[in-house]
Amino acid sequence: MKPGLFSHFNQIGAWVLLLFLVTPALIAIPVSLTPKRFLSMPEGTFSLRHFQKLFTSEEWLSSFFQSGVIAVSTSLLATLLGTLCAIGLWRVSSRYSELVRALLLLPLIIPQIISAMAFYRLWIPMGLLDSYAGLILAHTILAAPMVLITVSASLATFDPRLEQASKNLGASNWTTMRRVILPSIKPGVFAGALFAFILSWDEIVVTLFISKFNVYTLPRRMWNGIRENTDPTVAAAAVVLIAITLIAFVISAILSRRNAKAEAE
Amino acid sequence: MPLLTRHIHPGWLIIAPLLVLVVTLYLGPILNILWLSVTDPEPGLGNYAQLGESDALIRIIWTTVRICIITTVFSVVLGYSIAYAMVHCHQRQKNYMLTLLLVAFWISILVRTFSWLMLLGRRGLVNVALEDIGLIVEPIAFMRNELGVLIGMVHYMIPYAVLPLLVSMQSLDTRVMDASRNLGASGVQTFWRIYLPMTTPGLVASTLLVFILSLGFYVTPAILGGGKVLMVAEYISVQLLVTLQWGTAAMLAALMLFGVLAMLWMMSRFMKLSTVFGGSTR
């Protein structure tokens, strides 16, 4: 189809829309540089005092640390469980396994507020409220389906005859898994781990319900800061988060490029 | 044991850990909530009967549905325009567009909501800029009303709307459009009578996905609505954390859950769900 006038017009519109999606977040940068004590745009003079406060305040630092611990643990646990499960579902590959797959994807599609309710309901009697274990478990259940998806996508391009060949040559199940299957689905596993990390690092709705004082993650502290709507330290934190997002994005882009290359070979 | 493995595929052994975890710690309490909706504070359909008695509840549900519908319409229409442009341009340009889209996808919801707070406030950048160029005299109220919630939600949902549309448009056979043009149809005719109908599966997936995500949305309405725009998700959280009424909250959660499942079912009639979630297509 030859691009007509409409198509050109739409092209420009699409660019405007895409910029509309990305640019609003950038306002955090000037606001974080304001020399004033309240949220405002800087006028002429800039100051790094809010970044200084962010990186010296015990509260913010502990939130960074706690979010880091929870996100890394979630990512490891979700990747382990999700990868094993994806391989299992791929090997079984029956009507029942597809049913189980659908069941395991539910945490992704059920509204977060309902998930939050469910965890809150169960964590009270289990004594998991406001604890690292409680948050890591909840985040793992929400993140494992992501790993399941990315690893399953990798497995879809894996030739099952390789597995058969490995077994015929005398390798045990475990050796086949470690030396044949895992190396070829590595990109999917890493992508899943990264998604799981981001999900946990960014999670707020479930966290709001199941954490209180002891565990105060970064999103939780930002949520409070946004609600109070006065302290510009929130803007500095937002800038740091944008920077981390961009770094994670570059890593994932490199991973997916490597993935595409591996598939081409 | 050998008898067991003969009947049960050994693959189930490595499926089990995650399955057990999700069933006991996630699906279990969700069923418990459904059960609560008909037993708390007393057995019966009392919680559901509130729908007929309480105007406040009806208003909250109506606000939620209305905001979700408007959000979905805007997100899908704008998303369609982006997806269309991405499919019909050079590879290089498409890569840049995809990068912008994915970056938008990845930026934290809290960061985005905070940005809108800075932009849309009474003394926010948008109002100040509009006053400076003399377009308005009084600041426009963008926040603590539905307008602000809608801006924030559409902004968040557009990337979700684009992705299913992109998949659907990329798999189209473009020769059909060429045939239509060769047979004398105008570009506009080809678009409305050939292109749009052929992208229906993508449109349906995108619409339902955005609607489902909007239905349970919590962060943006709570902050940009500023307590003035009460949607179901926020009402549930108030019921649980402040007034401690599990019954009403459970009833609303059950309604939301059934709504979502009904939409998933509708979606599954148009396409294989596993392709939407990137699962294997085998």
Interface residues (C-beta under 8 A of the other chain):
Chain A: M1 K2 P3 G4 F6 S7 N10 Q11 G13 A14 W15 L17 L18 L19 F20 L21 V22 P24 A25 L26 I27 A28 V31 L39 M41 L81 G82 L84 C85 I87 G88 L89 W90 R91 V92 S93 S94 S97 E98 V100 R101 A102 L103 L104 L105 L106 P107 L108 I109 I110 P111 Q112 I113 I114 S115 A116 M117 A118 F119 Y120 R121 L122 L137 T140 I141 A144 L148 I149 T150 S152 A153 L155 A156 N173 I198 D202 I204 V205 L208 F209 P219 M222 W223 I226 R227 N229 V234 A235 A238 L241 I242 T245 L246 A248 F249 A253
Chain B: H9 P10 G11 W12 L13 I14 I15 A16 P17 L18 L19 L21 V22 V23 L25 Y26 L27 G28 P29 I30 N32 I33 L78 S81 I82 Y84 A85 M86 H88 C89 M97 T99 L100 L101 L102 V103 A104 W106 I107 S108 I109 L110 V111 R112 T113 F114 S115 W116 L117 M118 L119 L125 H155 I158 P159 T174 M177 D178 R181 G187 V188 T190 F191 I212 L213 L215 G216 F217 Y218 V219 I223 V232 A233 I236 S237 L240 L241 W246 A249 A250 A253 M256 L257 V260 L264 L273 S274 F277 G278 G279 S280 T281 R282
